[in-house]
Amino acid sequence: MNLFAQNDSLKISRSYITKDAQVGLGDSGAVSVGSNSSAKVPSTAALYSAVLPGLGQAYNGKYWKMPLVYGAIGVGVYAAIWNQQNYEVFLEAYQIRLSGGTDDYYNILKEEKQLISWMDYYRNQRDMSILITIGLYAFNILDAYVDAHLSNFNISNDLSMRIEPAVMPSYVVGNYYSYGLSLKLDIK
């Protein structure tokens, strides 16, 4: 038995479209969120850059960063290989001296301590090159992740901040003026 004279149900259907997503209130009253733009997923960008350096930057549409990534990582790898080769040259010379032979550096480096010093130098440089290359690889991943986060950041003309010179009167001490900078934030 129907207690009310009217048996119609109320249907609310509102939809709000913003720059990044469409939020709607459906017939069941549930809130639904759908994307209407190409918002970047930060974890996907980071994963792409981890698998292949520079791919996360391409995913974010920042193709100009790809040569920088490959250049930085390439220089680090080249430095590590070059230092390793020099380390092996001095290691071989040191091993020849230990066995009683004469190496190519005998006339230049008379003492074994000098060979050991050069070996240590190139080994340290190799290790530092490897650490820097790993750091650049991690920075590549971090850059792709942060860039994907900032892809939806509002940079319209409605937001502006200006730094301007300012002259402020000082009534406490007399008719003096204070000079400084003023920070003005306009939100429209």
C-alpha positions as a Markdown table, in Angstrom:
| # | Residue | x | y | z |
|---|---|---|---|---|
| 1 | Met | 0.0 | 0.0 | 0.0 |
| 2 | Asn | 1.3 | 3.4 | -1.0 |
| 3 | Leu | 1.1 | 6.0 | 1.8 |
| 4 | Phe | 2.1 | 8.9 | -0.4 |
| 5 | Ala | -0.1 | 10.3 | -3.2 |
| 6 | Gln | 2.8 | 10.7 | -5.5 |
| 7 | Asn | 5.0 | 7.7 | -6.4 |
| 8 | Asp | 7.7 | 9.5 | -8.4 |
| 9 | Ser | 11.3 | 9.1 | -7.2 |
| 10 | Leu | 13.6 | 12.0 | -7.2 |
| 11 | Lys | 16.5 | 11.7 | -9.7 |
| 12 | Ile | 19.5 | 13.9 | -9.2 |
| 13 | Ser | 21.9 | 14.0 | -12.0 |
| 14 | Arg | 24.5 | 16.7 | -11.8 |
| 15 | Ser | 27.8 | 16.8 | -13.6 |
| 16 | Tyr | 30.7 | 19.2 | -13.0 |
| 17 | Ile | 33.4 | 19.4 | -15.5 |
| 18 | Thr | 36.8 | 20.8 | -14.5 |
| 19 | Lys | 40.0 | 21.1 | -16.3 |
| 20 | Asp | 41.3 | 17.7 | -15.2 |
| 21 | Ala | 38.4 | 15.5 | -14.3 |
| 22 | Gln | 34.6 | 15.2 | -14.7 |
| 23 | Val | 32.8 | 14.6 | -11.4 |
| 24 | Gly | 29.2 | 13.5 | -11.5 |
| 25 | Leu | 26.4 | 12.6 | -9.1 |
| 26 | Gly | 24.6 | 9.7 | -10.7 |
| 27 | Asp | 21.0 | 8.4 | -10.3 |
| 28 | Ser | 22.0 | 6.2 | -7.4 |
| 29 | Gly | 23.5 | 9.1 | -5.5 |
| 30 | Ala | 27.1 | 7.8 | -5.9 |
| 31 | Val | 29.8 | 10.2 | -6.9 |
| 32 | Ser | 31.7 | 9.2 | -10.0 |
| 33 | Val | 35.0 | 10.6 | -11.2 |
| 34 | Gly | 36.1 | 10.3 | -14.8 |
| 35 | Ser | 39.0 | 11.8 | -16.6 |
| 36 | Asn | 38.4 | 14.1 | -19.6 |
| 37 | Ser | 42.1 | 15.1 | -20.2 |
| 38 | Ser | 45.4 | 13.4 | -20.6 |
| 39 | Ala | 46.5 | 13.6 | -17.0 |
| 40 | Lys | 49.9 | 11.9 | -16.5 |
| 41 | Val | 50.2 | 9.1 | -13.9 |
| 42 | Pro | 53.4 | 9.8 | -11.9 |
| 43 | Ser | 54.1 | 6.1 | -11.0 |
| 44 | Thr | 53.8 | 5.2 | -14.7 |
| 45 | Ala | 56.3 | 7.9 | -15.7 |
| 46 | Ala | 58.7 | 6.7 | -13.0 |
| 47 | Leu | 58.4 | 3.1 | -14.0 |
| 48 | Tyr | 59.1 | 4.0 | -17.7 |
| 49 | Ser | 62.2 | 6.0 | -16.7 |
| 50 | Ala | 63.4 | 3.1 | -14.5 |
| 51 | Val | 63.0 | 0.6 | -17.3 |
| 52 | Leu | 64.6 | 2.8 | -20.0 |
| 53 | Pro | 66.1 | 6.1 | -19.0 |
| 54 | Gly | 64.4 | 9.0 | -20.8 |
| 55 | Leu | 61.2 | 7.1 | -21.5 |
| 56 | Gly | 59.4 | 8.7 | -18.6 |
| 57 | Gln | 60.3 | 12.1 | -20.0 |
| 58 | Ala | 58.9 | 11.1 | -23.4 |
| 59 | Tyr | 55.7 | 9.9 | -21.6 |
| 60 | Asn | 55.4 | 13.3 | -20.1 |
| 61 | Gly | 55.9 | 15.0 | -23.5 |
| 62 | Lys | 59.3 | 16.5 | -22.5 |
| 63 | Tyr | 61.2 | 15.1 | -25.5 |
| 64 | Trp | 63.9 | 17.8 | -25.1 |
| 65 | Lys | 65.0 | 16.2 | -21.9 |
| 66 | Met | 65.8 | 12.8 | -23.4 |
| 67 | Pro | 69.2 | 13.9 | -24.9 |
| 68 | Leu | 70.2 | 15.4 | -21.6 |
| 69 | Val | 69.4 | 12.1 | -19.8 |
| 70 | Tyr | 71.3 | 10.0 | -22.3 |
| 71 | Gly | 74.2 | 12.5 | -22.3 |
| 72 | Ala | 74.5 | 12.6 | -18.5 |
| 73 | Ile | 74.3 | 8.9 | -18.1 |
| 74 | Gly | 76.6 | 8.3 | -21.1 |
| 75 | Val | 79.3 | 10.6 | -19.7 |
| 76 | Gly | 79.1 | 8.8 | -16.4 |
| 77 | Val | 79.4 | 5.4 | -18.0 |
| 78 | Tyr | 82.2 | 6.6 | -20.2 |
| 79 | Ala | 84.1 | 8.0 | -17.2 |
| 80 | Ala | 83.7 | 4.7 | -15.3 |
| 81 | Ile | 85.0 | 2.7 | -18.2 |
| 82 | Trp | 88.0 | 5.0 | -18.8 |
| 83 | Asn | 89.0 | 5.0 | -15.1 |
| 84 | Gln | 88.7 | 1.2 | -15.0 |
| 85 | Gln | 91.0 | 0.9 | -18.0 |
| 86 | Asn | 93.6 | 3.2 | -16.5 |
| 87 | Tyr | 93.3 | 1.3 | -13.2 |
| 88 | Glu | 94.0 | -2.0 | -15.0 |
| 89 | Val | 97.0 | -0.5 | -16.8 |
| 90 | Phe | 98.6 | 0.5 | -13.5 |
| 91 | Leu | 97.6 | -2.7 | -11.8 |
| 92 | Glu | 99.3 | -4.7 | -14.6 |
| 93 | Ala | 102.4 | -2.5 | -14.2 |
| 94 | Tyr | 102.4 | -3.1 | -10.5 |
| 95 | Gln | 102.0 | -6.9 | -11.0 |
| 96 | Ile | 105.0 | -6.9 | -13.5 |
| 97 | Arg | 107.1 | -5.1 | -10.9 |
| 98 | Leu | 106.2 | -7.5 | -8.2 |
| 99 | Ser | 107.3 | -10.4 | -10.4 |
| 100 | Gly | 110.6 | -8.7 | -11.0 |
| 101 | Gly | 110.0 | -7.5 | -14.5 |
| 102 | Thr | 110.3 | -4.0 | -16.1 |
| 103 | Asp | 107.0 | -2.2 | -17.0 |
| 104 | Asp | 106.3 | 0.7 | -19.4 |
| 105 | Tyr | 106.3 | 3.2 | -16.5 |
| 106 | Tyr | 109.6 | 2.2 | -14.9 |
| 107 | Asn | 111.4 | 5.3 | -16.1 |
| 108 | Ile | 108.6 | 7.6 | -15.0 |
| 109 | Leu | 107.5 | 6.0 | -11.7 |
| 110 | Lys | 110.5 | 4.6 | -9.9 |
| 111 | Glu | 108.8 | 3.5 | -6.7 |
| 112 | Glu | 106.1 | 1.0 | -6.2 |
| 113 | Lys | 104.3 | 3.4 | -3.9 |
| 114 | Gln | 103.8 | 5.7 | -6.9 |
| 115 | Leu | 102.1 | 2.9 | -8.9 |
| 116 | Ile | 99.9 | 2.1 | -5.9 |
| 117 | Ser | 99.0 | 5.7 | -5.6 |
| 118 | Trp | 97.9 | 5.9 | -9.3 |
| 119 | Met | 96.0 | 2.6 | -8.9 |
| 120 | Asp | 94.2 | 4.0 | -5.9 |
| 121 | Tyr | 93.4 | 7.2 | -7.7 |
| 122 | Tyr | 91.9 | 5.6 | -10.7 |
| 123 | Arg | 90.0 | 3.1 | -8.6 |
| 124 | Asn | 88.5 | 5.9 | -6.5 |
| 125 | Gln | 87.6 | 7.9 | -9.7 |
| 126 | Arg | 86.0 | 4.8 | -11.1 |
| 127 | Asp | 83.9 | 4.2 | -8.0 |
| 128 | Met | 82.9 | 7.9 | -7.9 |
| 129 | Ser | 81.9 | 7.8 | -11.6 |
| 130 | Ile | 79.7 | 4.8 | -10.9 |
| 131 | Leu | 78.1 | 6.5 | -7.9 |
| 132 | Ile | 77.4 | 9.7 | -9.9 |
| 133 | Thr | 76.0 | 7.7 | -12.7 |
| 134 | Ile | 73.6 | 5.9 | -10.3 |
| 135 | Gly | 72.7 | 9.3 | -8.9 |
| 136 | Leu | 71.9 | 10.6 | -12.4 |
| 137 | Tyr | 69.8 | 7.5 | -13.1 |
| 138 | Ala | 67.8 | 8.1 | -9.9 |
| 139 | Phe | 67.5 | 11.8 | -10.8 |
| 140 | Asn | 66.1 | 10.8 | -14.2 |
| 141 | Ile | 63.4 | 8.7 | -12.4 |
| 142 | Leu | 62.7 | 11.5 | -9.9 |
| 143 | Asp | 62.4 | 14.1 | -12.7 |
| 144 | Ala | 59.9 | 12.0 | -14.6 |
| 145 | Tyr | 57.8 | 11.4 | -11.5 |
| 146 | Val | 57.8 | 15.1 | -10.4 |
| 147 | Asp | 57.1 | 16.3 | -14.0 |
| 148 | Ala | 54.1 | 14.0 | -14.2 |
| 149 | His | 52.8 | 15.4 | -10.9 |
| 150 | Leu | 53.2 | 19.0 | -12.1 |
| 151 | Ser | 51.6 | 18.3 | -15.5 |
| 152 | Asn | 48.2 | 19.2 | -14.0 |
| 153 | Phe | 49.4 | 22.3 | -12.1 |
| 154 | Asn | 47.5 | 25.5 | -12.8 |
| 155 | Ile | 49.7 | 28.1 | -14.4 |
| 156 | Ser | 47.0 | 30.3 | -15.8 |
| 157 | Asn | 47.1 | 34.1 | -15.8 |
| 158 | Asp | 44.5 | 34.2 | -13.0 |
| 159 | Leu | 47.3 | 33.5 | -10.6 |
| 160 | Ser | 50.2 | 35.9 | -10.4 |
| 161 | Met | 52.8 | 37.0 | -7.9 |
| 162 | Arg | 54.9 | 40.1 | -8.2 |
| 163 | Ile | 57.8 | 41.5 | -6.3 |
| 164 | Glu | 57.9 | 45.3 | -6.5 |
| 165 | Pro | 59.9 | 48.0 | -4.7 |
| 166 | Ala | 58.1 | 49.6 | -1.9 |
| 167 | Val | 58.3 | 52.9 | 0.1 |
| 168 | Met | 56.7 | 52.7 | 3.5 |
| 169 | Pro | 56.4 | 55.7 | 5.9 |
| 170 | Ser | 57.6 | 55.3 | 9.4 |
| 171 | Tyr | 55.6 | 57.3 | 11.9 |
| 172 | Val | 57.2 | 56.0 | 15.0 |
| 173 | Val | 60.5 | 57.9 | 14.6 |
| 174 | Gly | 59.3 | 60.8 | 12.6 |
| 175 | Asn | 58.7 | 61.5 | 9.0 |
| 176 | Tyr | 61.2 | 58.9 | 7.7 |
| 177 | Tyr | 60.6 | 56.4 | 5.0 |
| 178 | Ser | 61.6 | 52.8 | 4.8 |
| 179 | Tyr | 62.6 | 51.2 | 1.5 |
| 180 | Gly | 62.1 | 47.6 | 0.7 |
| 181 | Leu | 60.4 | 45.0 | -1.4 |
| 182 | Ser | 56.8 | 44.2 | -1.5 |
| 183 | Leu | 55.3 | 40.8 | -2.5 |
| 184 | Lys | 51.9 | 41.1 | -4.1 |
| 185 | Leu | 49.8 | 38.0 | -4.8 |
| 186 | Asp | 46.8 | 38.4 | -7.1 |
| 187 | Ile | 44.2 | 35.7 | -7.2 |
| 188 | Lys | 41.4 | 36.2 | -9.6 |
